[in-house]
Amino acid sequence: SCKVFYAKDPLKIVRAQGQYMFDERGEKYLDCINNVAHVGHSHPYVIKAATKQMELLNTNSRFLHDNLVQYAQRLTATLPEKLSVCYFVNSGSEANDLALRLARQYRGHQDVITLE
């Protein structure tokens, strides 16, 4: 279930910029699968914001911090009132895991149906 995309001739990607990834030989590849459509790789604004935050505090959402509360308030202000709770996770896998645990707790069932 976890395959290398190019098993016969695997890519060794060493850096990325904007919508492109570069291999160890400097060959350029258009990245169509790594959420690059949002802002691209190595976006200066994202790097600046991340650096500023890491200089202040580098932690996770297990601890209280005003920025988490402020972000949740800003986010929920854009959503319908029924969507007033935020769960912060760091990946799609964590989001899926949390969604399954919440659904199981709410419904009391363990079965899951998935579609490919």
Buried (B, 14 or more C-beta within 10 A) or exposed (E): EEEEEEEEEEBEBEEBEEBBBBBEEEEEEEBEEEEBEEEBBEBEEEEEEEEEEEEEEEEEEEEEEEEBEEEBEEEBEEEEEEEEEBEBBEEEEEEEEEEEEEEEEEEEEEEEEEEE
